[in-house]
């Protein structure tokens, strides 16, 4: 089944990359500066966080001596959370947004999640590369430890698309699911140590946070790599990894069992 799936993806690679290109272009087609906004927005974000928190507020993280530590901490959390949120939001509406294509064209439906991931990763890679340039210019690039981001990113993408597609299937039959999760996502953001360091929480809450909130462990891993220049505590990523695999299996099962019903419902 897996081999057949890979063959189908290869066969429809033109459709996949064409869809990614089209979605990227559609995002900026009516704007004056076009795709330049993908560069302007992250540069503005990095500049604001650096000036406001590093210069004006003089915010610092406990245990760090660099003036840029908090702005790096904040950028690392928000940039990677944005990837998670984009995949989730696109995933939960993927079947509704592509209703016409699903009804009219005959193609492997499993291609749709791949398009979502590739589109989100394209946007993320542009922003993240600019962030890396900032780290290099400011003298805060962590070095080869930065390669540890790759396995963390893979876990995050699996977790995001597994949850997103599961919600996407449910959203076809129960449209309140998408609206409800948008609200929950806002609470989830503030329950994850992105704006604040986990050290401000009482000690008894920290292991609970890392155990029951997979994104807390994932975001903390990014921040450990990019702020401290250290490898993350890999043991904290066991639960996110298992959660990611479970969610992907659930998403696959839901889609397989309801593929025909989804088209009929749309």
N, C-alpha and C positions, 0 to 999 in steps of 0.2 A: 504493500500500500504506500509506504514511504517513497519507494523507488518510482512508482507510478506518479505520485504527487510531484516529485522533482522533475520528472519528464514533462508533466503538464505545464509546470512553471516555465521550464526552458522553452517549450513550444509556444507559449504565450508571452514570452519576454518582451516582445514589441508592445503588446497591450499594457503590460505592467509599467514599463519605463515611459511609455507614452502618457499613461494616466498620471504618473508622478509629475512629469513635465507640465502637463496641462493644469494640474491642481496648483503647482507652484506659480504658473503664469496667471491663473485666474485670481489668485490672492492679491495681486498687485496691478491687474490690468487697467483699472480705472484711477490709479494714483499717478500723480505728476512725476514722482521719482522712481516709480516702478519697483523693481527688485532691490534697488538701493536701500529701501527701508529695512531689508534683512540685515544690513550692516549698520545703518543709522541707529536703529532701536537698541541693539545690544551695546553699542558704543556709548549711547546716551545713558543707559542703565548703569554700566560700569563706571562712567564718569560721575554720575549722581551719587552712587553708593560710596565711591572713593572720596569725593569732596565732602559730602554730608557727614559720613560716619568717621572717616579717617582724619579730616581736617577740622570741620566745624564742631562735631560732637566729641571728637577725640575718643571714640569708642574703641575699647580693646577687649580682646578675649583673655580670660584667665590662662596664665601659663605661656603667653606669647609676648614677644618684645617688639614685633614689627608693627608699625602704624597702619599697615594695610591688612592686618590679620582679619579684622572683623568684616571689612568689605569683601575680602576673598571668601570668607566663610559664608557670607550672605549670597554672593554671586554663585558660588558652588552649589548652594542649596536651591536657589530659585531657578537657575538654568536647568538643572537636572529635574527638578519638580515640574517645570514647564513641559519637558519631554513626556513625563508620566501623564500629566493632565491632558496634553494634546492627543496622545494615543488613546486614552480612556474616552475622551469626548468624541473623537472621531469613530472609535470602535463602537460606542453605544448607539450611534446613529448611522452606521455603515450600511445597513440593509435598507433603511428608510431613504437615505440619500441616493442610493443606487437602485431604487425600485424600477425605474424604466429600463436600465441595463439588465437587471435580473429577469425581467419579463420578456425582453426582446432578443437578447443574445444568449447563445449557448457557449459557456466557457466554465472552467473549473471554479467554483465559488470560493475555494480556499485562496484564490489569488487576491481577493479583496483585502484580507488582513495584511498581506504582504505589501500591498499598495499603501495602506495606512502607515505601516511601520517605516517604509522607505521614505515616504513624504515627511513624516515627523523627524526621522533621522537626518534628512537633508537640511531641514531648518535648524535642528540641534547642532549639526556639525559646523554650520556657518557661525553660529553664535559662540560655540565652544572654542573654535579656532581663534576667534577674536579675543576671547577670554585668555587663552593660552598666550597670545601675543602680549596682552597686558601683563601677565605674570613674568614673561621674559623681559619686557621693558622695565618693569619695577624691580627686577632682581629677585622675584619670589617663585620662580619656576622650580618645582620639586625634583626635577631630574628624572632618572630612569624609573623611579617609583611610580611615575605617572602611568606606566604601562599597566599597573594594577587596576586602572579604571576600566579596562576592557572586560574582565569577568564580571565586575560590578554592573557595568552597562548591559551586558547580556542578560543577567538576572533581572534587572529592571525592565528590560524590553519584554521578556517572557512574562513577567508578572503583569505588566501593563496590558499587553495584548490578550492574555488569558482572561483577565477581568473585563477588559473592554468588549471582547466578542461575546462573553457570557451575558453581559448586560445588553449587548446589541440584539441578541436573540430574544431575550425577555422583553425588550423595548418594542419589538414588533407587535407583540400580543398585548402588552400592558404599557401604554404610552406614558404612564405616570412614572415608570422606572427611570427614564432619562432625566426628567425634571427633578425627581427626588434625589438622584445621585449627584446632580449639580450642587444641591444644597449640602449634601453630605461631604462632597469634595472640599468645600470651603472649610468645614469643621476639621476635616482630615489635615488640611494644610496647617492649621494652627495647633493641631495636636502632634505635629511633627517638628522636631527641633531644627527649624530653618532660620527663622528670625532671631530666635533666642538659643543660647547654648544649653545643652542637656544638663550641664553642671548646675544650673539654677534650680533644677528640680530636686525635691527631697531624694535621698539615696534609695529609699525603698521603691520609688516610682521609676527609677531609671531602668532596671531590668524588666519591669512590666512593660514599659514603653518599647523597648527593643524586642520583646517577645511577641507582643500582641499587635504591634504596628510595623509590618515589614518595611514600609517606606522609611521609617525612622532609622533602621539599621542600614538601609541602602544609602540614604542621604548622609548619614554619619560617616560611612565609608569614604564617600567622595570628599567630605570635609577633612577627614583625617589625612587623606592623600594630598590634597591641594593646599591645605593650611599648614599642616605639621610636617609634610614631606615624609610621612611614615606609611608603612603598609597597614591596611585595616585589620581589625580583629576578624579573621575569616570565620571564626566560630559563630559570630553574630549573624552571618549571612546564610547559615544552614536553614533556618526557618523561612527566610524569604525565598531561598532556592526551592525548598520543598513546596512552599505555597505556590510558586510560579509553575512548577510542574503540575501540581494538582489543578490549578486554574486552567491551564492549557488543555488538560485532559477533559475537564468539565466543559470547556468551550467547544472542544471537538465533538464531544458526545451530544451536547445540546444541538449543535449545528447539524450533525449527521441525522439525528432523530427528527428534526423539524425543518429540514431543508425545503421539502415540498410545501409544507404548511406556510412557510415564510413567504414564498412566492404567491400563494393563494391569498394570504392575508394582506399583502401589499396591493 
